[in-house]
């Protein structure tokens, strides 16, 4: 495939809720374009786009996939994105590479949770949006209700570009026709409303329209792209992928309505930080400096080859050139530049502004800005949710630890909403994602591709220990006689709470030589060791102030280890005298549900020791509940919310602060720690 002029390129992400028909629509487009001898199917595992074993087995996309076609002299780059909320990380990242988000809505199922999310993220990121009502030939569909729901949810900027006709066997264009028969709505009214919306974005056209009452199609055409790019017009189209209804009209509309890289969302390169930050708009010009951004990482499970997919924002690059990741001083030679097409990879001579290209075997990360010479800066990608659903991992075979680490590293590179850490406090290997299904797929991939299995369990909640009272002149004497030189250390400390968030503070208040100067840091060292281990429940101690006020040394038996031990012991003794308390992490939670579930959600949150902070009513009969809840109560909230709402709810969590654990719960946690401590001894 040769290079295309920038104004002949269209980049479109197919987005929406699961089972809306995005992948089926993609398969139909490939078949319509003559790039597939028959239309692939998600249900029977013959999909060309869901080519990985995980997607085929589950019969839904678990990752985004690219394909492209030629239509009417234009290059149409598509990204088919997963619709399950658990996989939305790669779907959101895909929006950073396109000018248009085509939101697919199933005529049978209506608007889903992820439909709203992807539409709003695309809007916030400044993308043009189109809405495709798919599966219009399904049984018992109420297309009028669907259209009303779309306008109510997404705004009156939504205008039908075509309408179904003949009982869903065809579509009629509402821009070209000012009359005609349709299954729903009135063609003439839609025609007038559409022209009114388009001319509102152009003063000259508006003036002419007001004077003459009509606009010639050739005059209207240049204004259409601008109206869609600005969000003033959101085209709504009807299609049936399996019935081959509206597919050509959809592709024609993408060419006509979807903005090219030259007029669509313009990315901005930001260099420097704070007051020194400088913004440089990136012009989609083939003769500019090469600037691209990686938005997808994928690895072929059979060959283990890594592909980095990037959107070229400016300039051009050949396979013989050099490419530098932002901030790097050493370039990498591409060797090969590719266009990904499902599971197939076509080699190209160069990648130019506006196009989506792939690098093979190069070490890049999602979000990396790429240059043809050393450079720095960042380009904002749409914000992804923070992964809060966590599982602790334990390999079934001791020799699998290294394999598991390699697998987790790969998954974290490929999915911006997946992460893993080795928790230093709990000594657990913990992976985090967006929900139970997300992490289940990761475990399945690990078994399938890396041949390793593991046990999982909820990770330990990262509690903290602190105090609410003070103690003065607490003493501990350490004596140990072994026949030769013994051990001796005597220390006195004062302990009091420190300011919340201030951490641990050690103050040497000894005047004179009651403890020799070299041994005083040993007391501090011993206290720090005990702080890491905790006192009442085995969690790190925070926000305490310890003053070393007195003590005694022995000219022969006093030594570093003796004062470390004395420091640990006196800290434990004083801590128990200072009204010890446990602190727990509290998270901000935003739960989005259909309004009929609001009462169930608020009652459930109250039962989890949560506090409702407020509620927002959204279009489309949706409510957002804002709350603060202890993390321990919502560690497995994804599956609970799915159960309560029948899969219609979504949520986001972020750490807010630490707060005091109620006494009864603190007693339970402390009792479990004491029992374990005694068992270990």
C-alpha positions as CSV (number, residue, x, y, z in Angstrom):
1,X,0.0,0.0,0.0
2,X,1.5,3.3,-1.1
3,X,1.6,6.5,0.9
4,X,-1.6,8.6,1.0
5,X,-2.1,12.3,1.1
6,X,-2.9,13.4,4.7
7,X,-6.4,14.7,3.7
8,X,-7.1,11.2,2.3
9,X,-6.5,9.4,5.6
10,X,-9.2,8.6,8.2
11,X,-8.4,7.1,11.6
12,X,-11.3,5.6,13.4
13,X,-11.7,3.7,16.6
14,X,-14.7,1.3,16.9
15,X,-15.7,1.7,20.5
16,X,-18.6,0.9,22.8
17,X,-19.9,-1.7,25.2
18,X,-19.4,-5.5,24.9
19,X,-21.5,-7.4,22.4
20,X,-22.5,-4.2,20.6
21,X,-21.2,-5.7,17.4
22,X,-17.9,-3.8,16.9
23,X,-15.8,-6.7,15.8
24,X,-18.6,-8.1,13.6
25,X,-18.9,-4.7,12.0
26,X,-15.1,-4.8,11.4
27,X,-15.4,-8.3,9.8
28,X,-18.1,-7.1,7.5
29,X,-16.1,-4.0,6.5
30,X,-13.1,-6.3,5.6
31,X,-15.4,-8.6,3.6
32,X,-17.1,-5.6,1.9
33,X,-13.7,-4.2,0.9
34,X,-12.7,-7.6,-0.7
35,X,-10.0,-8.3,1.9
36,X,-11.6,-11.4,3.2
37,X,-13.1,-14.2,1.1
38,X,-15.8,-14.7,3.7
39,X,-17.0,-12.8,6.7
40,X,-15.4,-14.0,9.9
41,X,-17.5,-14.8,13.0
42,X,-16.8,-14.1,16.7
43,X,-19.2,-16.8,17.7
44,X,-17.6,-19.7,15.8
45,X,-14.0,-18.6,16.3
46,X,-13.3,-17.6,12.7
47,X,-12.9,-13.9,13.3
48,X,-9.9,-12.3,11.5
49,X,-9.7,-9.5,14.1
50,X,-10.1,-11.6,17.3
51,X,-7.4,-13.8,16.1
52,X,-5.8,-14.6,19.5
53,X,-6.7,-17.7,21.3
54,X,-7.9,-15.9,24.4
55,X,-10.5,-13.8,22.5
56,X,-11.7,-16.8,20.4
57,X,-12.2,-18.9,23.4
58,X,-14.1,-16.3,25.3
59,X,-16.0,-15.1,22.2
60,X,-15.2,-11.4,22.8
61,X,-12.3,-9.1,22.2
62,X,-9.7,-8.9,25.0
63,X,-7.5,-6.5,23.2
64,X,-7.6,-3.8,20.5
65,X,-6.7,-4.8,17.0
66,X,-5.9,-2.8,13.8
67,X,-7.0,-3.2,10.2
68,X,-7.2,-0.9,7.2
69,X,-8.9,-0.7,3.9
70,X,-9.0,1.5,0.8
71,X,-12.3,3.2,0.0
72,X,-13.0,5.8,-2.6
73,X,-9.3,6.7,-2.9
74,X,-9.0,7.1,0.9
75,X,-7.0,5.1,3.5
76,X,-9.3,4.1,6.3
77,X,-7.4,3.0,9.5
78,X,-9.6,1.2,12.0
79,X,-8.9,0.1,15.6
80,X,-11.4,-2.4,16.9
81,X,-11.4,-2.0,20.6
82,X,-12.7,-4.4,23.4
83,X,-16.0,-3.5,25.0
84,X,-15.7,-5.1,28.4
85,X,-15.1,-2.5,31.0
86,X,-12.3,-4.7,32.4
87,X,-10.3,-4.3,29.2
88,X,-10.9,-0.6,28.7
89,X,-7.2,0.3,29.1
90,X,-6.2,-0.6,25.6
91,X,-9.5,0.8,24.2
92,X,-8.8,4.2,25.9
93,X,-5.2,4.2,24.6
94,X,-6.5,3.7,21.1
95,X,-8.4,7.0,21.3
96,X,-5.0,8.7,21.5
97,X,-4.3,7.6,17.9
98,X,-7.4,8.6,16.1
99,X,-9.4,11.7,15.1
100,X,-12.8,9.9,15.3
101,X,-14.4,7.6,17.8
102,X,-17.2,5.5,16.1
103,X,-19.4,4.5,19.1
104,X,-21.2,1.3,18.2
105,X,-24.6,0.8,19.9
106,X,-26.5,-2.5,19.6
107,X,-30.1,-1.9,18.4
108,X,-31.1,-5.0,20.5
109,X,-29.2,-4.2,23.7
110,X,-29.1,-0.4,23.7
111,X,-26.6,1.9,25.5
112,X,-24.2,0.1,27.8
113,X,-22.0,1.3,30.6
114,X,-18.9,1.3,28.5
115,X,-20.7,3.0,25.7
116,X,-21.1,6.1,27.9
117,X,-17.6,5.9,29.2
118,X,-15.9,5.7,25.8
119,X,-18.2,8.4,24.3
120,X,-17.3,10.8,27.2
121,X,-13.6,10.0,27.1
122,X,-13.6,10.7,23.4
123,X,-15.4,14.0,24.0
124,X,-13.1,15.1,26.7
125,X,-10.1,14.3,24.5
126,X,-11.5,16.5,21.7
127,X,-12.3,13.7,19.2
128,X,-15.0,13.8,16.6
129,X,-17.7,11.2,17.4
130,X,-20.0,9.2,15.2
131,X,-22.7,6.8,16.5
132,X,-23.4,3.5,14.6
133,X,-26.6,1.7,15.5
134,X,-25.7,-1.9,14.6
135,X,-27.8,-5.0,14.4
136,X,-30.9,-3.1,13.1
137,X,-32.3,-6.4,11.7
138,X,-32.5,-8.0,15.1
139,X,-35.9,-9.2,16.4
140,X,-38.2,-6.8,18.3
141,X,-35.9,-3.8,18.1
142,X,-37.4,-0.4,18.9
143,X,-35.3,1.9,16.8
144,X,-37.3,5.0,17.8
145,X,-36.6,4.3,21.4
146,X,-32.9,3.8,20.7
147,X,-32.7,7.1,18.9
148,X,-34.5,8.9,21.7
149,X,-32.1,7.3,24.2
150,X,-29.1,8.4,22.2
151,X,-30.2,12.0,22.0
152,X,-31.1,12.0,25.8
153,X,-27.8,10.5,26.7
154,X,-25.3,12.1,24.3
155,X,-27.1,15.3,23.4
156,X,-29.1,16.9,20.6
157,X,-25.9,17.2,18.5
158,X,-26.7,13.6,17.5
159,X,-28.3,13.8,14.0
160,X,-29.3,10.8,11.8
161,X,-27.3,10.8,8.6
162,X,-29.4,8.0,7.3
163,X,-32.5,6.1,8.4
164,X,-33.5,2.5,8.0
165,X,-36.0,1.7,5.3
166,X,-37.8,-1.4,4.0
167,X,-38.0,-3.0,7.4
168,X,-34.3,-2.7,8.1
169,X,-33.3,-4.0,4.6
170,X,-31.8,-0.7,3.5
171,X,-31.0,2.9,4.5
172,X,-31.9,6.2,3.0
173,X,-29.5,9.2,3.1
174,X,-30.9,12.2,5.0
175,X,-28.4,14.7,3.6
176,X,-28.9,13.9,0.0
177,X,-32.6,13.3,0.2
178,X,-35.2,15.9,1.5
179,X,-38.0,13.3,1.3
180,X,-38.5,9.6,1.3
181,X,-39.8,6.6,3.3
182,X,-38.1,5.4,6.4
183,X,-38.9,2.9,9.2
184,X,-38.4,5.5,11.9
185,X,-38.6,9.3,12.0
186,X,-39.2,11.6,9.0
187,X,-36.6,12.0,6.3
188,X,-37.5,15.6,5.5
189,X,-37.3,16.7,9.1
190,X,-34.0,14.9,9.6
191,X,-32.7,16.5,6.4
192,X,-33.6,20.0,7.6
193,X,-32.2,19.5,11.1
194,X,-28.9,18.2,9.7
195,X,-28.4,21.2,7.3
196,X,-29.4,23.6,10.1
197,X,-26.7,22.1,12.4
198,X,-24.0,22.1,9.7
199,X,-24.5,25.7,8.5
200,X,-24.5,26.9,12.1
201,X,-20.7,26.3,12.1
202,X,-20.1,28.6,9.1
203,X,-21.2,32.3,9.1
204,X,-21.2,32.6,5.3
205,X,-23.2,29.5,4.8
206,X,-25.6,30.6,7.6
207,X,-26.2,34.0,5.9
208,X,-26.8,32.4,2.5
209,X,-29.1,29.8,4.0
210,X,-31.1,32.5,5.8
211,X,-31.4,34.4,2.5
212,X,-32.2,31.6,0.1
213,X,-33.4,28.8,2.2
214,X,-31.1,26.2,0.5
215,X,-27.5,25.3,0.2
216,X,-25.9,23.5,-2.8
217,X,-24.3,20.1,-1.8
218,X,-20.9,21.2,-3.1
219,X,-21.0,24.2,-0.9
220,X,-22.1,22.2,2.1
221,X,-19.4,19.5,1.8
222,X,-16.4,21.5,3.1
223,X,-18.4,22.5,6.2
224,X,-19.4,19.0,7.2
225,X,-16.0,17.9,8.4
226,X,-15.6,21.0,10.5
227,X,-19.0,20.5,12.1
228,X,-18.2,16.9,13.0
229,X,-14.6,17.7,14.1
230,X,-15.9,20.4,16.5
231,X,-18.6,18.1,18.0
232,X,-21.3,20.4,16.7
233,X,-22.7,17.5,14.7
234,X,-22.5,13.9,15.8
235,X,-23.6,11.7,12.9
236,X,-25.8,8.7,13.7
237,X,-25.8,5.9,11.1
238,X,-27.7,2.6,10.9
239,X,-26.2,-0.7,9.8
240,X,-26.5,-4.5,9.8
241,X,-23.2,-6.2,9.5
242,X,-24.5,-9.7,8.8
243,X,-27.2,-8.4,6.5
244,X,-24.8,-6.1,4.5
245,X,-27.1,-3.2,5.2
246,X,-25.7,0.3,5.4
247,X,-22.0,-0.8,5.1
248,X,-21.2,1.1,2.0
249,X,-23.1,4.1,3.3
250,X,-21.1,3.9,6.5
251,X,-17.7,3.9,4.7
252,X,-19.0,6.8,2.5
253,X,-19.9,8.7,5.6
254,X,-16.5,8.1,7.2
255,X,-14.9,9.5,4.1
256,X,-17.3,12.4,4.0
257,X,-17.9,13.2,7.7
258,X,-14.9,12.0,9.7
259,X,-12.1,14.6,9.8
260,X,-8.7,13.8,8.3
261,X,-5.6,14.3,10.4
262,X,-5.2,17.7,8.8
263,X,-8.4,19.1,10.3
264,X,-9.2,16.7,13.2
265,X,-7.9,16.7,16.8
266,X,-4.5,18.4,16.9
267,X,-2.0,16.9,19.4
268,X,0.3,19.2,21.4
269,X,3.9,18.4,22.3
270,X,4.8,19.6,25.8
271,X,8.4,20.2,26.7
272,X,9.6,21.3,30.1
273,X,7.5,21.4,33.3
274,X,5.7,24.0,35.4
275,X,6.3,27.6,34.4
276,X,9.0,26.5,31.9
277,X,6.5,24.2,30.1
278,X,6.3,25.0,26.4
279,X,3.5,23.7,24.1
280,X,4.1,23.1,20.4
281,X,1.0,22.2,18.3
282,X,1.9,19.3,15.9
283,X,1.0,20.0,12.3
284,X,0.1,17.0,10.3
285,X,2.6,17.7,7.6
286,X,4.7,15.1,5.7
287,X,7.7,17.5,5.4
288,X,7.8,18.4,9.1
289,X,10.0,17.0,11.8
290,X,9.1,13.3,12.6
291,X,7.1,13.0,15.8
292,X,5.0,10.0,16.6
293,X,3.6,8.4,19.8
294,X,3.3,4.7,20.8
295,X,-0.3,3.8,21.7
296,X,-0.2,0.0,21.6
297,X,2.3,-2.7,22.4
298,X,1.6,-6.3,21.4
299,X,3.6,-9.5,21.3
300,X,3.2,-12.4,19.0
301,X,2.8,-15.4,21.4
302,X,4.3,-17.8,18.9
303,X,7.4,-15.9,17.8
304,X,7.6,-13.8,21.0
305,X,8.2,-10.8,18.7
306,X,7.3,-7.4,20.2
307,X,5.4,-4.9,18.0
308,X,5.1,-1.2,19.0
309,X,2.3,0.6,17.2
310,X,2.5,4.3,16.8
311,X,0.5,7.2,15.4
312,X,2.7,9.5,13.3
313,X,1.7,13.1,14.1
314,X,4.3,14.9,12.0
315,X,6.9,14.2,9.3
316,X,8.0,10.9,7.9
317,X,10.3,8.1,8.7
318,X,11.9,5.4,6.5
319,X,13.0,1.9,7.7
320,X,16.6,3.0,7.2
321,X,16.3,6.0,9.5
322,X,16.9,6.3,13.2
323,X,14.1,6.6,15.8
324,X,14.6,8.0,19.4
325,X,12.3,7.6,22.3
326,X,11.8,10.9,24.2
327,X,14.7,11.6,26.6
328,X,16.9,8.9,25.1
329,X,20.2,9.9,23.6
330,X,20.7,6.6,21.7
331,X,18.6,5.9,18.7
332,X,17.3,2.6,17.3
333,X,17.1,1.6,13.7
334,X,13.7,0.3,12.7
335,X,14.9,-2.1,10.0
336,X,11.2,-2.7,9.1
337,X,8.1,-0.6,9.2
338,X,4.8,-2.4,9.2
339,X,1.1,-1.9,8.8
340,X,-0.8,-4.3,11.2
341,X,-3.9,-5.9,9.7
342,X,-5.4,-8.3,12.2
343,X,-2.8,-11.1,12.5
344,X,-1.1,-10.1,9.3
345,X,1.8,-7.6,8.9
346,X,2.4,-5.8,5.7
347,X,5.8,-4.1,5.3
348,X,5.9,-0.5,4.1
349,X,8.7,1.8,2.9
350,X,7.9,4.7,5.2
351,X,5.5,6.0,7.8
352,X,4.1,9.5,7.2
353,X,2.1,12.0,9.1
354,X,-1.4,10.9,9.9
355,X,-0.8,7.2,9.5
356,X,-0.7,4.3,12.0
357,X,2.5,2.2,11.7
358,X,4.3,-0.5,13.7
359,X,7.9,-1.0,14.7
360,X,9.2,-4.5,15.3
361,X,11.6,-5.7,18.0
362,X,12.2,-2.1,19.3
363,X,12.1,-1.3,23.0
364,X,9.3,1.2,23.4
365,X,6.5,1.7,25.9
366,X,2.9,3.0,25.6
367,X,3.0,6.8,25.6
368,X,6.5,7.1,24.4
369,X,7.0,10.1,22.0
370,X,9.3,9.2,19.1
371,X,11.6,11.4,17.1
372,X,14.0,11.1,14.1
373,X,16.7,12.7,16.3
374,X,17.1,13.0,20.0
375,X,14.3,15.0,21.6
376,X,12.2,15.4,24.7
377,X,8.5,16.1,25.4
378,X,5.2,14.4,26.0
379,X,1.8,14.1,24.3
380,X,-1.2,13.6,26.5
381,X,-3.1,10.4,26.0
382,X,-6.6,10.0,27.4
383,X,-6.5,9.3,31.1
384,X,-7.0,5.6,32.1
385,X,-8.6,4.4,35.3
386,X,-6.4,3.5,38.2
387,X,-6.2,-0.3,38.6
388,X,-7.5,-1.1,42.1
389,X,-8.7,-4.8,41.9
390,X,-5.8,-6.8,43.3
391,X,-4.7,-10.4,43.8
392,X,-1.6,-11.7,45.5
393,X,0.2,-14.4,43.5
394,X,1.9,-17.6,44.7
395,X,3.6,-19.8,42.1
396,X,2.7,-23.5,42.3
397,X,6.3,-24.4,41.3
398,X,9.2,-22.7,43.0
399,X,11.1,-22.5,39.7
400,X,8.3,-20.5,38.1
401,X,9.1,-17.2,39.9
402,X,11.2,-15.9,37.0
403,X,8.7,-16.9,34.4
404,X,5.9,-15.2,36.3
405,X,7.9,-12.0,36.6
406,X,8.6,-12.0,32.8
407,X,4.9,-12.6,32.0
408,X,3.8,-9.8,34.4
409,X,6.3,-7.4,32.8
410,X,5.0,-8.2,29.3
411,X,1.4,-7.7,30.4
412,X,2.2,-4.4,32.1
413,X,3.8,-3.2,28.9
414,X,0.8,-4.1,26.8
415,X,-2.0,-2.9,29.1
416,X,-2.0,0.5,30.6
417,X,-4.5,-0.6,33.3
418,X,-2.5,-3.6,34.5
419,X,0.4,-3.3,37.0
420,X,2.2,-5.5,39.5
421,X,4.5,-4.8,42.5
422,X,6.5,-6.7,45.0
423,X,5.0,-5.3,48.2
424,X,7.9,-4.6,50.5
425,X,5.5,-4.3,53.5
426,X,3.6,-7.6,53.0
427,X,6.3,-9.4,51.0
428,X,3.6,-10.4,48.5
429,X,3.7,-10.3,44.7
430,X,0.6,-8.4,43.8
431,X,-1.1,-7.8,40.4
432,X,-3.7,-5.1,39.9
433,X,-6.3,-4.7,37.2
434,X,-9.8,-3.3,36.6
435,X,-11.8,-6.2,37.8
436,X,-12.0,-10.0,38.3
437,X,-12.4,-10.8,34.6
438,X,-9.3,-8.6,33.8
439,X,-7.1,-10.6,36.1
440,X,-8.7,-13.9,35.2
441,X,-7.6,-13.3,31.6
442,X,-4.1,-12.4,32.7
443,X,-3.8,-15.7,34.6
444,X,-5.2,-17.6,31.6
445,X,-2.6,-15.9,29.3
446,X,0.1,-16.8,31.8
447,X,-0.8,-20.5,31.7
448,X,-1.4,-20.5,27.9
449,X,1.7,-18.6,26.8
450,X,4.2,-19.0,29.6
451,X,3.2,-22.5,30.9
452,X,3.0,-21.4,34.5
453,X,0.2,-21.7,37.0
454,X,-0.3,-20.0,40.3
455,X,-2.5,-19.7,43.3
456,X,-4.2,-16.4,44.0
457,X,-5.6,-14.8,47.1
458,X,-6.8,-11.4,48.2
459,X,-3.7,-9.3,49.1
460,X,-3.2,-8.0,52.6
461,X,-4.7,-4.6,53.2
462,X,-1.8,-2.2,53.9
463,X,-2.9,-1.1,57.3
464,X,-0.7,1.3,59.4
465,X,-0.1,1.4,63.2
466,X,0.2,4.5,65.2
467,X,-0.6,5.9,68.7
468,X,-3.2,8.3,70.1
469,X,-1.6,8.9,73.5
470,X,1.8,9.7,75.1
471,X,4.1,8.1,77.6
472,X,7.0,9.5,79.6
473,X,10.2,8.0,80.8
474,X,9.6,4.4,79.7
475,X,12.5,2.2,80.6
476,X,14.0,-1.0,79.3
477,X,17.2,-2.8,80.3
478,X,18.7,-5.5,78.2
479,X,21.1,-7.9,80.0
480,X,22.7,-11.0,78.6
481,X,25.5,-13.0,80.1
482,X,27.2,-15.8,78.1
483,X,30.2,-16.6,80.2
484,X,32.6,-14.1,78.6
485,X,31.8,-10.6,77.6
486,X,28.0,-10.0,78.0
487,X,25.5,-7.5,76.6
488,X,24.1,-4.6,78.5
489,X,22.0,-1.6,77.5
490,X,19.6,0.6,79.5
491,X,17.4,3.2,77.8
492,X,14.6,5.6,78.7
493,X,12.4,7.2,76.1
494,X,9.4,9.5,75.8
495,X,6.8,8.8,73.1
496,X,4.1,10.9,71.6
497,X,2.0,11.1,68.4
498,X,3.5,13.0,65.5
499,X,1.5,15.0,63.0
500,X,-0.5,12.8,60.6
501,X,1.7,12.2,57.6
502,X,4.9,13.4,59.3
503,X,6.2,9.8,59.8
504,X,8.7,8.8,62.5
505,X,11.0,11.3,64.3
506,X,13.8,10.4,66.6
507,X,15.1,13.1,69.0
508,X,18.3,12.7,71.1
509,X,17.6,14.6,74.4
510,X,20.4,13.2,76.4
511,X,22.7,15.8,78.0
512,X,26.0,14.4,79.3
513,X,27.2,10.9,78.9
514,X,24.6,8.6,80.4
515,X,24.7,6.8,77.1
516,X,27.9,7.0,75.1
517,X,27.5,8.9,71.9
518,X,28.3,6.0,69.5
519,X,25.4,3.9,71.0
520,X,22.6,6.5,70.6
521,X,22.2,5.8,66.8
522,X,22.0,2.1,67.7
523,X,18.8,2.9,69.7
524,X,17.4,4.7,66.7
525,X,18.3,1.7,64.4
526,X,16.6,-0.7,66.7
527,X,13.4,1.4,66.9
528,X,13.3,1.6,63.0
529,X,13.6,-2.2,62.8
530,X,10.6,-2.5,65.1
531,X,8.7,0.2,63.2
532,X,9.0,-1.9,60.0
533,X,7.7,-5.0,61.8
534,X,4.9,-3.3,63.7
535,X,3.7,-3.9,67.2
536,X,0.0,-4.8,67.6
537,X,-0.8,-6.3,64.2
538,X,2.4,-6.6,62.1
539,X,2.0,-3.5,60.0
540,X,4.4,-0.5,59.7
541,X,4.2,2.1,62.4
542,X,3.8,5.7,61.3
543,X,3.6,9.2,62.8
544,X,5.3,8.7,66.1
545,X,7.9,10.9,67.9
546,X,10.4,9.2,70.1
547,X,12.8,11.1,72.4
548,X,15.8,9.4,73.9
549,X,16.0,11.0,77.4
550,X,18.2,8.8,79.6
551,X,20.1,5.5,79.9
552,X,23.1,3.7,81.1
553,X,26.1,2.0,79.6
554,X,28.6,-0.6,80.9
555,X,32.3,-0.1,80.2
556,X,32.7,-3.7,79.0
557,X,29.3,-5.2,78.0
558,X,27.7,-2.4,76.2
559,X,27.8,-2.7,72.4
560,X,25.9,-1.8,69.3
561,X,23.7,-4.9,69.2
562,X,22.7,-4.5,72.9
563,X,21.4,-1.0,72.3
564,X,19.6,-2.1,69.1
565,X,17.8,-4.7,71.1
566,X,17.0,-2.3,73.9
567,X,15.7,0.2,71.3
568,X,13.3,-2.4,69.8
569,X,12.1,-3.6,73.2
570,X,11.6,-0.1,74.8
571,X,9.7,1.0,71.7
572,X,7.3,-2.0,72.0
573,X,6.8,-1.3,75.7
574,X,6.1,2.4,75.2
575,X,3.9,1.9,72.1
576,X,1.5,-0.3,74.1
577,X,1.3,2.4,76.8
578,X,0.3,5.1,74.2
579,X,-3.1,3.8,73.2
580,X,-2.1,2.1,70.0
581,X,-4.5,2.4,67.0
582,X,-4.7,0.9,63.5
583,X,-5.1,3.1,60.4
584,X,-6.7,1.8,57.3
585,X,-6.6,3.1,53.7
586,X,-9.8,4.9,52.6
587,X,-10.6,5.2,48.9
588,X,-12.7,7.7,46.9
589,X,-15.2,5.6,45.0
590,X,-17.4,6.8,42.0
591,X,-20.1,4.3,41.2
592,X,-22.1,4.8,38.0
593,X,-25.3,2.8,37.8
594,X,-28.8,3.0,36.2
595,X,-30.9,5.2,38.5
596,X,-33.1,2.3,39.6
597,X,-30.1,0.8,41.4
598,X,-29.2,3.9,43.3
599,X,-30.9,2.9,46.5
600,X,-29.3,-0.6,46.5
601,X,-25.9,1.0,46.0
602,X,-26.2,3.6,48.7
603,X,-27.4,1.0,51.2
604,X,-24.6,-1.3,50.2
605,X,-22.0,1.4,50.7
606,X,-23.4,2.3,54.1
607,X,-23.2,-1.3,55.1
608,X,-19.5,-1.2,54.1
609,X,-18.7,1.6,56.6
610,X,-18.8,4.1,53.7
611,X,-19.8,7.7,53.6
612,X,-21.9,9.0,50.7
613,X,-20.3,12.3,49.5
614,X,-22.9,13.2,46.9
615,X,-24.8,12.1,43.8
616,X,-24.9,13.3,40.2
617,X,-27.7,12.6,37.8
618,X,-26.5,11.9,34.3
619,X,-28.5,11.8,31.0
620,X,-29.8,8.4,30.0
621,X,-31.2,7.6,33.5
622,X,-27.8,7.2,35.0
623,X,-26.6,8.2,38.5
624,X,-23.0,8.6,39.8
625,X,-22.7,8.0,43.5
626,X,-19.6,9.6,45.2
627,X,-18.4,7.9,48.4
628,X,-15.5,7.3,50.7
629,X,-15.1,3.7,51.8
630,X,-12.4,1.7,53.6
631,X,-10.4,-0.3,51.1
632,X,-10.9,-3.5,53.1
633,X,-14.6,-3.3,52.4
634,X,-14.4,-2.9,48.6
635,X,-11.4,-5.0,47.8
636,X,-13.6,-7.3,45.8
637,X,-16.2,-4.7,44.7
638,X,-16.1,-5.5,41.0
639,X,-17.9,-8.8,41.3
640,X,-20.3,-7.4,44.0
641,X,-21.3,-4.5,41.8
642,X,-21.8,-6.8,38.8
643,X,-24.1,-9.0,41.0
644,X,-26.2,-6.1,42.3
645,X,-26.6,-4.3,38.9
646,X,-26.6,-7.3,36.6
647,X,-23.4,-6.0,35.0
648,X,-24.8,-2.5,34.3
649,X,-22.7,-0.7,36.9
650,X,-19.1,0.6,36.7
651,X,-16.9,2.2,39.3
652,X,-13.5,3.9,39.8
653,X,-11.4,4.0,43.0
654,X,-8.5,6.1,44.1
655,X,-6.7,6.3,47.4
656,X,-7.9,9.2,49.5
657,X,-6.4,9.0,53.0
658,X,-5.8,6.8,56.1
659,X,-8.3,6.8,58.9
660,X,-8.7,5.1,62.3
661,X,-10.0,1.5,62.3
662,X,-13.0,0.9,64.6
663,X,-12.0,-0.7,67.9
664,X,-13.9,-4.0,67.3
665,X,-12.2,-4.5,63.9
666,X,-8.8,-3.6,65.3
667,X,-9.3,-6.2,68.0
668,X,-10.0,-8.9,65.4
669,X,-7.0,-7.9,63.3
670,X,-4.7,-7.8,66.3
671,X,-6.0,-11.2,67.6
672,X,-5.2,-12.8,64.2
673,X,-1.7,-11.3,64.3
674,X,-1.1,-12.5,67.8
675,X,-2.2,-16.0,67.0
676,X,0.0,-16.1,63.9
677,X,2.9,-14.7,65.9
678,X,2.6,-17.3,68.6
679,X,2.3,-20.0,66.0
680,X,5.5,-18.8,64.3
681,X,7.4,-18.8,67.6
